[in-house]
Amino acid sequence: MSQAKVAQELGISAPSVAQWEIGRSKPSLDRLPVLADLYGVSLEEICGTDLGTPDAVMRVVIDDAERSPRPISSDFSGDGPYSESEVAIIELWRTLSPDMRDRLLSLIEAISRDAA
């Protein structure tokens, strides 16, 4: 199944799916049942059978919720203020560490100054 098809089914951008495939990010927990259904597999096949203690699982759920806010693509129906590219950039931005965000922002500012 193509990245574009998976992204369309999940209501996210194809670059987000690409990030999962190369291991730079992971799908949020709420997407796992949809992915399992999409690929016709069980959650155990996606996650494995040893999920740890209930406390460990709860920590993962909380950490995931804090690190992976709802994608902004779900906020726009396509006729909103952001293009598909802008949405993709914001979703990828959210996968970066604070240090990488600072570095990228500095680069964008430098390019903007050079273009002006």
C-alpha positions as CSV (number, residue, x, y, z in Angstrom):
1,M,0.0,0.0,0.0
2,S,1.4,3.4,-0.9
3,Q,2.3,6.1,1.7
4,A,-0.3,8.3,0.0
5,K,-3.0,5.7,0.4
6,V,-2.2,5.1,4.1
7,A,-2.0,8.8,4.7
8,Q,-5.4,9.3,3.0
9,E,-7.0,6.6,5.1
10,L,-5.6,8.1,8.3
11,G,-6.3,11.7,7.4
12,I,-2.6,12.7,7.6
13,S,0.1,13.7,5.2
14,A,2.2,11.2,3.2
15,P,5.4,12.6,4.7
16,S,4.2,11.6,8.2
17,V,3.8,8.0,7.0
18,A,7.3,8.2,5.5
19,Q,8.7,9.3,8.8
20,W,7.2,6.2,10.4
21,E,8.7,4.0,7.8
22,I,12.2,5.3,8.3
23,G,11.9,5.3,12.1
24,R,12.1,9.0,12.6
25,S,8.7,9.0,14.3
26,K,6.0,6.6,15.4
27,P,2.3,6.7,14.9
28,S,0.3,7.9,17.8
29,L,-1.5,5.2,19.8
30,D,-4.9,6.2,18.6
31,R,-3.9,5.4,15.1
32,L,-2.8,1.8,15.8
33,P,-6.2,0.2,15.6
34,V,-6.9,2.0,12.3
35,L,-3.5,0.8,10.9
36,A,-4.2,-2.7,12.1
37,D,-7.6,-2.7,10.3
38,L,-6.1,-1.1,7.2
39,Y,-3.5,-3.8,6.9
40,G,-5.7,-6.6,8.1
41,V,-3.6,-7.6,11.1
42,S,-4.1,-7.6,14.9
43,L,-2.8,-5.0,17.3
44,E,-0.6,-7.7,18.7
45,E,1.1,-8.1,15.3
46,I,1.8,-4.4,15.2
47,C,2.8,-3.9,18.8
48,G,3.9,-7.4,20.0
49,T,2.5,-9.3,22.8
50,D,4.7,-8.1,25.6
51,L,3.5,-4.6,26.3
52,G,4.8,-4.5,29.9
53,T,3.2,-3.8,33.2
54,P,0.0,-1.6,33.4
55,D,2.1,1.2,34.9
56,A,4.6,1.0,32.0
57,V,1.8,1.0,29.4
58,M,0.2,4.0,31.1
59,R,3.5,5.9,31.0
60,V,3.8,5.2,27.3
61,V,0.2,6.3,26.6
62,I,0.8,9.6,28.6
63,D,4.2,10.2,26.9
64,D,2.7,9.6,23.5
65,A,-0.2,12.0,24.1
66,E,2.2,14.7,25.2
67,R,4.7,14.2,22.3
68,S,2.2,13.6,19.5
69,P,-0.5,16.2,19.4
70,R,-3.4,15.6,17.0
71,P,-2.2,16.3,13.5
72,I,-3.3,19.6,12.2
73,S,-4.5,18.0,9.0
74,S,-7.5,16.9,11.0
75,D,-8.3,20.6,11.6
76,F,-8.7,21.4,7.9
77,S,-11.0,20.1,5.3
78,G,-8.8,21.1,2.4
79,D,-10.4,24.5,2.0
80,G,-8.7,26.0,5.1
81,P,-5.9,28.5,5.3
82,Y,-3.0,26.0,4.9
83,S,-1.9,24.2,1.8
84,E,-1.1,20.5,1.9
85,S,2.6,21.4,1.9
86,E,2.2,23.7,4.9
87,V,0.3,21.1,6.8
88,A,3.1,18.5,6.0
89,I,5.8,21.0,7.2
90,I,4.0,21.6,10.5
91,E,3.5,17.8,11.1
92,L,7.1,17.1,10.4
93,W,8.1,20.1,12.6
94,R,6.3,18.3,15.5
95,T,8.6,15.3,15.1
96,L,11.8,17.3,15.7
97,S,13.6,17.8,18.9
98,P,13.7,21.4,20.4
99,D,17.3,21.7,19.2
100,M,16.5,20.7,15.7
101,R,13.5,23.1,15.6
102,D,15.8,25.9,16.7
103,R,18.3,25.0,14.0
104,L,15.6,24.7,11.3
105,L,14.1,28.1,12.3
106,S,17.5,29.8,12.1
107,L,18.0,28.3,8.6
108,I,14.6,29.4,7.4
109,E,15.2,32.9,8.8
110,A,18.5,33.1,7.0
111,I,17.0,32.0,3.7
112,S,14.2,34.5,4.1
113,R,16.7,37.3,4.7
114,D,18.7,36.3,1.6
115,A,15.5,36.2,-0.5
116,A,14.4,39.7,0.6
